[in-house]
Structures are given as C-alpha cells and as structure tokens.
Amino acid sequence: MALLGQLFLNKTLTWPEFQESVIEGHQNRQGQIRLRKPKQSLYTYPAPDCMCQA
C-alpha cells in the first residue's frame, strides 16, 4: 500500500505527525515538497513528477 494510504488508515495520527511523515516519505524523491505561490501557474511551473517522459 502506498504511503498516503497507510497514513490515512492510522486514525490516531495527529496532524503534525501526518505532515512530518509525508515530508519524510518525499525526501528521496526527484523534487522536494514546496508550497506553490498563490497565483503561480501549474503549467508554467509544473511539478517534476507530473512531467511527461517523452
């Protein structure tokens, strides 16, 4: 089961614990988690995981 599914099944997890688990789960991925600016376009600044491998 994926990380997010496992976290949602844990009903005793607090929000800060959930946030930390998600960040830890993403540390070794291609890009780091960062907040998008409110008016920043998804099309201009796409997430690396969403890019087509053409």
mmCIF file as gemmi writes it, N, C-alpha and C atoms, coordinates in Angstrom:
data_model
loop_
_atom_site.group_PDB
_atom_site.id
_atom_site.type_symbol
_atom_site.label_atom_id
_atom_site.label_alt_id
_atom_site.label_comp_id
_atom_site.label_asym_id
_atom_site.label_entity_id
_atom_site.label_seq_id
_atom_site.pdbx_PDB_ins_code
_atom_site.Cartn_x
_atom_site.Cartn_y
_atom_site.Cartn_z
_atom_site.occupancy
_atom_site.B_iso_or_equiv
_atom_site.pdbx_formal_charge
_atom_site.auth_seq_id
_atom_site.auth_asym_id
_atom_site.pdbx_PDB_model_num
ATOM 1 N N . MET Axp A 1 ? 0.847 -1.177 0 1 0 ? 1 A 1
ATOM 2 C CA . MET Axp A 1 ? 0 0 0 1 0 ? 1 A 1
ATOM 3 C C . MET Axp A 1 ? 0.892 1.24 0 1 0 ? 1 A 1
ATOM 4 N N . ALA Axp A 2 ? 0.476 2.248 -0.692 1 0 ? 2 A 1
ATOM 5 C CA . ALA Axp A 2 ? 1.249 3.49 -0.789 1 0 ? 2 A 1
ATOM 6 C C . ALA Axp A 2 ? 1.306 4.2 0.56 1 0 ? 2 A 1
ATOM 7 N N . LEU Axp A 3 ? 2.287 5.059 0.695 1 0 ? 3 A 1
ATOM 8 C CA . LEU Axp A 3 ? 2.498 5.8 1.944 1 0 ? 3 A 1
ATOM 9 C C . LEU Axp A 3 ? 1.236 6.522 2.396 1 0 ? 3 A 1
ATOM 10 N N . LEU Axp A 4 ? 0.596 7.235 1.499 1 0 ? 4 A 1
ATOM 11 C CA . LEU Axp A 4 ? -0.57 8.019 1.876 1 0 ? 4 A 1
ATOM 12 C C . LEU Axp A 4 ? -1.703 7.133 2.382 1 0 ? 4 A 1
ATOM 13 N N . GLY Axp A 5 ? -1.902 5.987 1.751 1 0 ? 5 A 1
ATOM 14 C CA . GLY Axp A 5 ? -2.929 5.05 2.201 1 0 ? 5 A 1
ATOM 15 C C . GLY Axp A 5 ? -2.662 4.552 3.608 1 0 ? 5 A 1
ATOM 16 N N . GLN Axp A 6 ? -1.419 4.235 3.903 1 0 ? 6 A 1
ATOM 17 C CA . GLN Axp A 6 ? -1.05 3.767 5.24 1 0 ? 6 A 1
ATOM 18 C C . GLN Axp A 6 ? -1.281 4.863 6.273 1 0 ? 6 A 1
ATOM 19 N N . LEU Axp A 7 ? -0.959 6.086 5.918 1 0 ? 7 A 1
ATOM 20 C CA . LEU Axp A 7 ? -1.146 7.195 6.857 1 0 ? 7 A 1
ATOM 21 C C . LEU Axp A 7 ? -2.625 7.439 7.138 1 0 ? 7 A 1
ATOM 22 N N . PHE Axp A 8 ? -3.475 7.337 6.127 1 0 ? 8 A 1
ATOM 23 C CA . PHE Axp A 8 ? -4.905 7.558 6.326 1 0 ? 8 A 1
ATOM 24 C C . PHE Axp A 8 ? -5.538 6.455 7.167 1 0 ? 8 A 1
ATOM 25 N N . LEU Axp A 9 ? -4.983 5.255 7.124 1 0 ? 9 A 1
ATOM 26 C CA . LEU Axp A 9 ? -5.528 4.162 7.924 1 0 ? 9 A 1
ATOM 27 C C . LEU Axp A 9 ? -5.19 4.304 9.405 1 0 ? 9 A 1
ATOM 28 N N . ASN Axp A 10 ? -4.163 5.065 9.73 1 0 ? 10 A 1
ATOM 29 C CA . ASN Axp A 10 ? -3.766 5.283 11.118 1 0 ? 10 A 1
ATOM 30 C C . ASN Axp A 10 ? -4.633 6.396 11.703 1 0 ? 10 A 1
ATOM 31 N N . LYS Axp A 11 ? -5.688 6.027 12.428 1 0 ? 11 A 1
ATOM 32 C CA . LYS Axp A 11 ? -6.66 7.002 12.944 1 0 ? 11 A 1
ATOM 33 C C . LYS Axp A 11 ? -6.148 7.776 14.155 1 0 ? 11 A 1
ATOM 34 N N . THR Axp A 12 ? -5.028 7.357 14.756 1 0 ? 12 A 1
ATOM 35 C CA . THR Axp A 12 ? -4.512 8.043 15.941 1 0 ? 12 A 1
ATOM 36 C C . THR Axp A 12 ? -3.42 9.047 15.598 1 0 ? 12 A 1
ATOM 37 N N . LEU Axp A 13 ? -3.096 9.189 14.346 1 0 ? 13 A 1
ATOM 38 C CA . LEU Axp A 13 ? -2.031 10.085 13.903 1 0 ? 13 A 1
ATOM 39 C C . LEU Axp A 13 ? -2.489 11.54 14.022 1 0 ? 13 A 1
ATOM 40 N N . THR Axp A 14 ? -1.669 12.371 14.64 1 0 ? 14 A 1
ATOM 41 C CA . THR Axp A 14 ? -2.002 13.798 14.736 1 0 ? 14 A 1
ATOM 42 C C . THR Axp A 14 ? -1.597 14.492 13.436 1 0 ? 14 A 1
ATOM 43 N N . TRP Axp A 15 ? -2.111 15.715 13.233 1 0 ? 15 A 1
ATOM 44 C CA . TRP Axp A 15 ? -1.785 16.447 12.006 1 0 ? 15 A 1
ATOM 45 C C . TRP Axp A 15 ? -0.285 16.699 11.877 1 0 ? 15 A 1
ATOM 46 N N . PRO Axp A 16 ? 0.412 17.16 12.938 1 0 ? 16 A 1
ATOM 47 C CA . PRO Axp A 16 ? 1.867 17.356 12.799 1 0 ? 16 A 1
ATOM 48 C C . PRO Axp A 16 ? 2.615 16.056 12.47 1 0 ? 16 A 1
ATOM 49 N N . GLU Axp A 17 ? 2.184 14.94 13.042 1 0 ? 17 A 1
ATOM 50 C CA . GLU Axp A 17 ? 2.816 13.647 12.729 1 0 ? 17 A 1
ATOM 51 C C . GLU Axp A 17 ? 2.562 13.272 11.272 1 0 ? 17 A 1
ATOM 52 N N . PHE Axp A 18 ? 1.34 13.536 10.802 1 0 ? 18 A 1
ATOM 53 C CA . PHE Axp A 18 ? 0.993 13.256 9.409 1 0 ? 18 A 1
ATOM 54 C C . PHE Axp A 18 ? 1.864 14.093 8.473 1 0 ? 18 A 1
ATOM 55 N N . GLN Axp A 19 ? 1.981 15.389 8.764 1 0 ? 19 A 1
ATOM 56 C CA . GLN Axp A 19 ? 2.796 16.273 7.93 1 0 ? 19 A 1
ATOM 57 C C . GLN Axp A 19 ? 4.24 15.794 7.874 1 0 ? 19 A 1
ATOM 58 N N . GLU Axp A 20 ? 4.794 15.459 9.027 1 0 ? 20 A 1
ATOM 59 C CA . GLU Axp A 20 ? 6.187 15.018 9.073 1 0 ? 20 A 1
ATOM 60 C C . GLU Axp A 20 ? 6.378 13.711 8.305 1 0 ? 20 A 1
ATOM 61 N N . SER Axp A 21 ? 5.423 12.798 8.412 1 0 ? 21 A 1
ATOM 62 C CA . SER Axp A 21 ? 5.518 11.522 7.699 1 0 ? 21 A 1
ATOM 63 C C . SER Axp A 21 ? 5.493 11.723 6.191 1 0 ? 21 A 1
ATOM 64 N N . VAL Axp A 22 ? 4.641 12.626 5.724 1 0 ? 22 A 1
ATOM 65 C CA . VAL Axp A 22 ? 4.561 12.902 4.286 1 0 ? 22 A 1
ATOM 66 C C . VAL Axp A 22 ? 5.872 13.521 3.803 1 0 ? 22 A 1
ATOM 67 N N . ILE Axp A 23 ? 6.406 14.47 4.553 1 0 ? 23 A 1
ATOM 68 C CA . ILE Axp A 23 ? 7.669 15.111 4.167 1 0 ? 23 A 1
ATOM 69 C C . ILE Axp A 23 ? 8.8 14.087 4.152 1 0 ? 23 A 1
ATOM 70 N N . GLU Axp A 24 ? 8.868 13.228 5.169 1 0 ? 24 A 1
ATOM 71 C CA . GLU Axp A 24 ? 9.903 12.187 5.207 1 0 ? 24 A 1
ATOM 72 C C . GLU Axp A 24 ? 9.755 11.223 4.032 1 0 ? 24 A 1
ATOM 73 N N . GLY Axp A 25 ? 8.52 10.898 3.671 1 0 ? 25 A 1
ATOM 74 C CA . GLY Axp A 25 ? 8.273 9.986 2.568 1 0 ? 25 A 1
ATOM 75 C C . GLY Axp A 25 ? 8.676 10.55 1.221 1 0 ? 25 A 1
ATOM 76 N N . HIS Axp A 26 ? 8.741 11.866 1.119 1 0 ? 26 A 1
ATOM 77 C CA . HIS Axp A 26 ? 9.072 12.518 -0.148 1 0 ? 26 A 1
ATOM 78 C C . HIS Axp A 26 ? 10.524 12.963 -0.245 1 0 ? 26 A 1
ATOM 79 N N . GLN Axp A 27 ? 11.31 12.815 0.818 1 0 ? 27 A 1
ATOM 80 C CA . GLN Axp A 27 ? 12.672 13.34 0.814 1 0 ? 27 A 1
ATOM 81 C C . GLN Axp A 27 ? 13.552 12.732 -0.265 1 0 ? 27 A 1
ATOM 82 N N . ASN Axp A 28 ? 13.387 11.476 -0.584 1 0 ? 28 A 1
ATOM 83 C CA . ASN Axp A 28 ? 14.257 10.82 -1.562 1 0 ? 28 A 1
ATOM 84 C C . ASN Axp A 28 ? 13.673 10.81 -2.966 1 0 ? 28 A 1
ATOM 85 N N . ARG Axp A 29 ? 12.614 11.564 -3.167 1 0 ? 29 A 1
ATOM 86 C CA . ARG Axp A 29 ? 12.013 11.646 -4.495 1 0 ? 29 A 1
ATOM 87 C C . ARG Axp A 29 ? 12.771 12.652 -5.341 1 0 ? 29 A 1
ATOM 88 N N . GLN Axp A 30 ? 12.357 12.813 -6.578 1 0 ? 30 A 1
ATOM 89 C CA . GLN Axp A 30 ? 13.055 13.693 -7.515 1 0 ? 30 A 1
ATOM 90 C C . GLN Axp A 30 ? 13.082 15.15 -7.041 1 0 ? 30 A 1
ATOM 91 N N . GLY Axp A 31 ? 11.978 15.666 -6.576 1 0 ? 31 A 1
ATOM 92 C CA . GLY Axp A 31 ? 11.91 17.056 -6.112 1 0 ? 31 A 1
ATOM 93 C C . GLY Axp A 31 ? 11.443 17.117 -4.671 1 0 ? 31 A 1
ATOM 94 N N . GLN Axp A 32 ? 11.738 18.179 -4.007 1 0 ? 32 A 1
ATOM 95 C CA . GLN Axp A 32 ? 11.309 18.363 -2.627 1 0 ? 32 A 1
ATOM 96 C C . GLN Axp A 32 ? 9.936 19.031 -2.607 1 0 ? 32 A 1
ATOM 97 N N . ILE Axp A 33 ? 9.201 18.81 -1.52 1 0 ? 33 A 1
ATOM 98 C CA . ILE Axp A 33 ? 7.903 19.448 -1.355 1 0 ? 33 A 1
ATOM 99 C C . ILE Axp A 33 ? 8.126 20.929 -1.102 1 0 ? 33 A 1
ATOM 100 N N . ARG Axp A 34 ? 7.444 21.768 -1.849 1 0 ? 34 A 1
ATOM 101 C CA . ARG Axp A 34 ? 7.497 23.198 -1.586 1 0 ? 34 A 1
ATOM 102 C C . ARG Axp A 34 ? 6.149 23.787 -1.961 1 0 ? 34 A 1
ATOM 103 N N . LEU Axp A 35 ? 5.756 24.796 -1.232 1 0 ? 35 A 1
ATOM 104 C CA . LEU Axp A 35 ? 4.463 25.421 -1.478 1 0 ? 35 A 1
ATOM 105 C C . LEU Axp A 35 ? 4.516 26.256 -2.745 1 0 ? 35 A 1
ATOM 106 N N . ARG Axp A 36 ? 3.455 26.179 -3.52 1 0 ? 36 A 1
ATOM 107 C CA . ARG Axp A 36 ? 3.334 26.966 -4.739 1 0 ? 36 A 1
ATOM 108 C C . ARG Axp A 36 ? 2.77 28.337 -4.354 1 0 ? 36 A 1
ATOM 109 N N . LYS Axp A 37 ? 3.271 29.385 -4.969 1 0 ? 37 A 1
ATOM 110 C CA . LYS Axp A 37 ? 2.749 30.722 -4.702 1 0 ? 37 A 1
ATOM 111 C C . LYS Axp A 37 ? 1.293 30.771 -5.155 1 0 ? 37 A 1
ATOM 112 N N . PRO Axp A 38 ? 0.451 31.577 -4.494 1 0 ? 38 A 1
ATOM 113 C CA . PRO Axp A 38 ? -0.984 31.592 -4.792 1 0 ? 38 A 1
ATOM 114 C C . PRO Axp A 38 ? -1.34 31.74 -6.271 1 0 ? 38 A 1
ATOM 115 N N . LYS Axp A 39 ? -0.646 32.591 -7.014 1 0 ? 39 A 1
ATOM 116 C CA . LYS Axp A 39 ? -1.001 32.8 -8.426 1 0 ? 39 A 1
ATOM 117 C C . LYS Axp A 39 ? -0.005 32.155 -9.377 1 0 ? 39 A 1
ATOM 118 N N . GLN Axp A 40 ? 0.815 31.25 -8.862 1 0 ? 40 A 1
ATOM 119 C CA . GLN Axp A 40 ? 1.821 30.587 -9.693 1 0 ? 40 A 1
ATOM 120 C C . GLN Axp A 40 ? 1.145 29.482 -10.509 1 0 ? 40 A 1
ATOM 121 N N . SER Axp A 41 ? 1.33 29.511 -11.794 1 0 ? 41 A 1
ATOM 122 C CA . SER Axp A 41 ? 0.665 28.58 -12.699 1 0 ? 41 A 1
ATOM 123 C C . SER Axp A 41 ? 1.27 27.179 -12.635 1 0 ? 41 A 1
ATOM 124 N N . LEU Axp A 42 ? 0.407 26.183 -12.587 1 0 ? 42 A 1
ATOM 125 C CA . LEU Axp A 42 ? 0.847 24.791 -12.628 1 0 ? 42 A 1
ATOM 126 C C . LEU Axp A 42 ? 1.467 24.482 -13.992 1 0 ? 42 A 1
ATOM 127 N N . TYR Axp A 43 ? 1 25.153 -15.038 1 0 ? 43 A 1
ATOM 128 C CA . TYR Axp A 43 ? 1.503 24.9 -16.385 1 0 ? 43 A 1
ATOM 129 C C . TYR Axp A 43 ? 2.868 25.549 -16.613 1 0 ? 43 A 1
ATOM 130 N N . THR Axp A 44 ? 3.104 26.701 -15.989 1 0 ? 44 A 1
ATOM 131 C CA . THR Axp A 44 ? 4.392 27.373 -16.125 1 0 ? 44 A 1
ATOM 132 C C . THR Axp A 44 ? 5.447 26.716 -15.249 1 0 ? 44 A 1
ATOM 133 N N . TYR Axp A 45 ? 5.048 26.306 -14.039 1 0 ? 45 A 1
ATOM 134 C CA . TYR Axp A 45 ? 5.964 25.692 -13.074 1 0 ? 45 A 1
ATOM 135 C C . TYR Axp A 45 ? 5.431 24.324 -12.66 1 0 ? 45 A 1
ATOM 136 N N . PRO Axp A 46 ? 5.467 23.334 -13.545 1 0 ? 46 A 1
ATOM 137 C CA . PRO Axp A 46 ? 4.905 22.019 -13.209 1 0 ? 46 A 1
ATOM 138 C C . PRO Axp A 46 ? 5.762 21.283 -12.18 1 0 ? 46 A 1
ATOM 139 N N . ALA Axp A 47 ? 5.131 20.368 -11.47 1 0 ? 47 A 1
ATOM 140 C CA . ALA Axp A 47 ? 5.858 19.514 -10.534 1 0 ? 47 A 1
ATOM 141 C C . ALA Axp A 47 ? 6.678 18.517 -11.348 1 0 ? 47 A 1
ATOM 142 N N . PRO Axp A 48 ? 7.915 18.219 -10.941 1 0 ? 48 A 1
ATOM 143 C CA . PRO Axp A 48 ? 8.76 17.291 -11.708 1 0 ? 48 A 1
ATOM 144 C C . PRO Axp A 48 ? 8.112 15.919 -11.92 1 0 ? 48 A 1
ATOM 145 N N . ASP Axp A 49 ? 7.338 15.444 -10.938 1 0 ? 49 A 1
ATOM 146 C CA . ASP Axp A 49 ? 6.699 14.133 -11.062 1 0 ? 49 A 1
ATOM 147 C C . ASP Axp A 49 ? 5.603 14.121 -12.118 1 0 ? 49 A 1
ATOM 148 N N . CYS Axp A 50 ? 5.075 15.296 -12.473 1 0 ? 50 A 1
ATOM 149 C CA . CYS Axp A 50 ? 3.972 15.368 -13.432 1 0 ? 50 A 1
ATOM 150 C C . CYS Axp A 50 ? 4.441 15.525 -14.876 1 0 ? 50 A 1
ATOM 151 N N . MET Axp A 51 ? 5.722 15.644 -15.076 1 0 ? 51 A 1
ATOM 152 C CA . MET Axp A 51 ? 6.242 15.86 -16.422 1 0 ? 51 A 1
ATOM 153 C C . MET Axp A 51 ? 6.221 14.562 -17.228 1 0 ? 51 A 1
ATOM 154 N N . CYS Axp A 52 ? 5.813 14.662 -18.478 1 0 ? 52 A 1
ATOM 155 C CA . CYS Axp A 52 ? 5.826 13.505 -19.38 1 0 ? 52 A 1
ATOM 156 C C . CYS Axp A 52 ? 7.269 13.13 -19.702 1 0 ? 52 A 1
ATOM 157 N N . GLN Axp A 53 ? 7.542 11.862 -19.761 1 0 ? 53 A 1
ATOM 158 C CA . GLN Axp A 53 ? 8.887 11.38 -20.086 1 0 ? 53 A 1
ATOM 159 C C . GLN Axp A 53 ? 8.943 11.07 -21.579 1 0 ? 53 A 1
ATOM 160 N N . ALA Axp A 54 ? 8.888 12.102 -22.418 1 0 ? 54 A 1
ATOM 161 C CA . ALA Axp A 54 ? 8.847 11.915 -23.873 1 0 ? 54 A 1
ATOM 162 C C . ALA Axp A 54 ? 10.226 11.838 -24.47 1 0 ? 54 A 1
